[in-house]
């Protein structure tokens, strides 16, 4: 597959996963409404995939498991999804961010719309951009320390078994259904800034992306520039959504690289850019796309096969928790 066709393929993958996410969210909404309406709304089963939206629960479960607390059976799919995304970063860079994540998909659509409208995307100067980028790492340190370091195995288990954590998915749903004016203003501000800046939430505020970026530095896949073929036209750097100076790099190892292939797709001179494994073996776009989809699909299938996907909470327990 020629590199220029990778972007339509990536967009297709993004839209498929966004559709799945929306469908999962609506199914979960119907599940919750069944209990809250006392059975007036028809029953629909709970989609375990909703736990993919609970990375903090995934971190809780992973920390508890590593400390000998066993698998988190309250939200096991959250832990499966969390570990799958981490594995994806180790193997395929931050491909989750540019191929799978619905938040990143919406953000990308926003800045592309902004570019079509005003013919440019703004960028903060370095003296402001670098401090702002540190925010996501500070948030990452806060969550990892508060959960994985500061909490003992017993404390983790007590929190996982608490009523608060049991309906973490419902609380997330209610955040959007009963959103406060302040939260709505913040979300609107992020969305508006996404029209002007490229992926501002992902770049400055997402601790999940910060963690994936650090792991991705160990990935064997990297953007590689052939100095003999490159004419230093600068297109690759201009189209990079994370503002990496690809033109000045021989091998892109930056934690900001999200594996989106935009630089490779827009390099039209002598194929100076390519994605290579271990710095030697070129990888085609279709192979990379297949690896991304298979890895994230395979992670869920392994979780299901191992019995670590469906929650241990019964319908009676949900009725009790949602009837409060």
Secondary structure by P-SEA (a helix, b strand, c coil): ccccaaaaaaaaaaaaaaaaaaaaaaaaaaaaaaaaacccccccccccccccccaaaaaaaaaaaaaccccccccaaaaaaaaaaaaaaacccccccccccaaaaaaaaaaaaaaaaccbbbbccaaaaaaaaaaaaaaaaaaaaaccccccaaaaaaaaacccccaaaaaaaaaaacccaaaaaaaaaaaaaaacccccccccccaaaaaaaaaaccccccccccccccccccccccccccccccccccccccccccccccccccccccccbbbbccccccccaaaaaaaaaaaaaaaaaaaaaaccccccccaaaaaaaaac
